Amino acid sequence: MEDAGNVTKLQAQKTLFYSMIKKTADSNNTKMITQEEKAHIVSTIRNWDSLTSKDKLGKKYGWFNKYELFQMGNSEPILFRKKLRNEFLNAEGNIVLEQIRQEATFENLFDILHTIHVAVGHGKVRKMEAAIKQKYSNIGRGALEAFCKVCSVCIEGNPRQPQRAGYRPIITKGLTRRGKTDLIDMQSNCQNGMKWLTVYQDHGLKFAYMKALPDKCAVTVANFLMEVFAIQGAPAILQSDNGREFVNQVIEALKTLWIGLRIVHGRARMSRERGKIESDCSRFDFQAH
């Protein structure tokens, strides 16, 4: 019963796969031949010398100039492109079967991809593409992407994470658990040479410190932080939107002074938190300290 279930599941994947690629099959430059077309091409190449001049015109003429045939014994004839022939020859000028990159047919496409997909350990497009290029010359990336989307093993093994609506706010309780600092450009409202405003806010108590600065050098900002930390203590986590100002030797020295201090670069999760700081600071009377 389990084998029958696997066959049914595989057949459903096959139906879904072909319904996906048929929409784009006609627009691809590497349009795949069907089993019927392959039979006509093989017959044309085998009987080329016996065809009349009239029969050698049109599609048959194009097939003969484009494809070449290789067959060993009673095995399935292998069709490949003439322009690739030199890639399959050994030092003696003979065709090596293992090196032939043949033309896949549309009806066999799913079975080919399924075999290779399992052989590469259910690898994704890149792994499949490397294996495909060694054996086939007319299977495009779009077919590989479509197959990976219908593989039940890949889908079941990589469940999608449920999407969350919006962002979860950071909740901090207590003093010096988390501190946020921001550097605001006030050059358009410069007074007494003070062009920047730096703000530090304790995330737990929402108590803020502000100071006007003549520049945004890391040393200047670090000195302000040292003054704040000397008053209330260093936070366990220091978060900032201005990451560049803190990647320097001064902040590294600050970390050595307060053991356990971590530097977190990036924006706050809730944009309104950062916006609140900037809106409050915009009303600050800019005076030299």
N, C-alpha and C positions, 0 to 999 in steps of 0.2 A: 504494500500500500504506500510505503514511504517513497519507493522508486517511482510509482505512478504519480505521486504528488509532485515530485521533482520534475518529471517530464511535463506535467501540466503547467507548472510554474515557468519552465523554460520556454514552452510554447507561447505562453502569454507574453513573456519578455520579447520573444521573436516578433510577435504581431505588433507590439508597441514600438519596437525598434524600427521596423520597416515603415510604419505609419509616420514616424518622425523624419526619416531620411528621404522618403519619397517626395516630400515637399521641396527639397533643395537638390534632388538628384539631377534634374534637367539643367540647372543653372551652373553646375560644377564644370570646370574645365576638364577634369579627369572623370568624365562620365563613364560609368562602369558598363561593360557589355553583359548581355544576358546569356543564359545557357544556349538559347536558340541561335543567337548571333555567333557565339563561339563555335558551334557546330558548323555553321555556314563558312566561317573563316577557315577552320581546319580543313574542310572539304575543298575550299578554293585553293589553299596552298598546296594540298596534296595533288590535286588534279590540274594545276596551273598549265602545264605543258600541253595537256590534251584539250584545253579550252579554245574556243574560236576567238578570233580577234574581237568580235562583237561582244562576247561574254566577258572579255577581259577589261571592259570599260566600266566606269562608274564606281560603285562601292567595292567591287571585287579588285579593281586595280589599286584602290587605296589600301585595302586589306593586305594585299600581297607586298606592297612597298613598306607597310608599317610593321607587320608582324612576322615572326619566324616560329617554326614549329619544332618541338623536341619531344621524342617519345622513346621509351625503353620497353621493349616487349609488348605485352598487352595492357600496360598501365595506362592511366588517363593521360591523354596528350597535354603537354605543357605549352602554353602560348606566351611568348614574350616579345618585347619590342626590339626591332633590329638595331636601333641606335644604342642599345645597351649591350649588344652582343660581346663587345670586347671586354666587358667587365666580368664575363663568365668564363673566359678562356684561361687555360693553364699555360705553362711554359712551352708545351708542345703544340699549342694552338687548338686543343680539344676543349669542348664545353664541359665544365664541371657541374654536375647536377645540383650539388649543395649550394652553389653560388648563384643559381638562376633566380632572378626576381620576375615572377610570372604575373600574368594578368588574372585578377580575381573576377569571378562573375557575380552579378547582383544577387542571384539566388543563394549562393554559398557564402555571402558576406557575413551573415550572423554567425554561422558555424565557425568560420575562420577566426573571427574576433573572439568568440567564446573560448576556443582552444588556446589562443595566445594569451587571453586575459587570465585564464586559470594557470597557464604555464609561468607567468610572471608574478604569481601570488596575488592576483586581483589588484595589480598595480594600476595606477591611473594613466592618463593619456601619455605622459612622457615615456614611461616604461614600455607601454604598448607600442608607441610610435617607433622606438628603437628596434623592437623585435619585428614589427611589420616591415620596416624598410629592408630587412635582410631577406625577405621572401616574396614581397609583393611590391609592384610599382604603381598601382592605381588606386590605392586606398588612402583617402584624405583624412585630415585631422577631424573634420566634422563628423565622420562616421564613428571615430573613436570616442569623441565626446558624447555622442548619442548613446553609444553602447554603455558607457560608464554610468549614464543616468538611469538606465533600465535594469542594471545588474542588481538582483535582489540581495546578494551577499554583501555588496558594497553599501547598499541602502540600509540594511539591517545592522551592519557593523558600525555605521557612522550616523547615529541618530541625531537629529537636529535639536539644538538647544532651544528651549522655549524663549520667545522674545519677550522682553520686559518693556513695559510702557514707560518711556522717559528714563530718568536717572534717579537713583536712590540718594537722598541727601546724606552727608556725613554728619553723624550725631556725636558730639563730644561733650563729656561731662567733667567738670573740674577744671582747676587752673593749671596751666602749663602742660596740658596734654597735647595740644596741637596749636601751633601759631601760624598765621597767614601774613605774608608781607607782600607789598605791591609797590611798584615804582611808577609814578604817574607823571606824564609829560605836561609841564605847565609853561613851556617856553613862549606860548602865545600870550601869556599873562605874567611875564617876568617882572619882578619887583626886587630892587636892591640886589640884583645879580643872582637871585634865587630862581633857578630854572626847573627844578624838579621837586616833587613832593613824595616822600616815602612814608608809608603807613605800615604799622604793625598792629594786628588785632589778635587777641587771644580768642580762639575758636569756641572755647567753653563758656567764658563769661561775657564775650563780645566787647571787652574793654579794649579801646584802641589808643595807640600812640601815633602822633603825626609830627613830621619835621620837614622844614624846607631845606633843600640842598642846592649848592651851586652847580653840581655836576652829578653824573650818575656813575662815577668810578666805583669799582668794587670796594676799594678801601673806605671811601666815604660812606657807602651803605653799610658796610660791616661795622664801622665805628658807631653808627646809629643803633644797630642791633645789639652791640655790646652794652650800650647805655641802657637799653630796655631790659636786657637780660640781667644786668646788675641790679635793677630795681625789683623785678618780680621773678627772676629765675629763667633758665633756658627751657624751651618746650621740648617734649620728647620727639615731636615731629615738626619740622619747619617746612611749610608749603609756600611756593611762590609761582607767580605767573611769569616772572622775569628770570628764566633759567640762566641766561647768559651772564647776568650780573653776579651769579653765585658760583660759577665754575671757575674758580681761581684759587690761588694760594691763600688768600686772606680767609675765605670761608673754610678751607681745609684746616687752617690754624684755629678757626672758631670751633670746629668740631673736636679738636684735641683739647680745647679748654673745657668744653662741656661734654663729658663722656656720655654716649648714648644718643647724641643728637643725629638725626637723619635728615638728609636734604632730599626733598621730593620736588621734581620739576614738573610743571604742567598746570593746566587751568583747574580751578575748582570745579567739582561735578555740577553744582547748581550755578548757572551763570548769574542768577540774581544776587548771589552772595557777593560776587566780585563787583557787580554793578552797584550794589549798595555802598560798598567802600568808596568807589569812585564818585558817586553822587554826593556822599557826605563830604568828601575831600574837596569837591569843587567849590564848596562854600567857605573853605578855609581862608582866613585873612593872611595873605602871603607877606610875612615879615621876616627879616634876617634874624637869626638866632645868635 
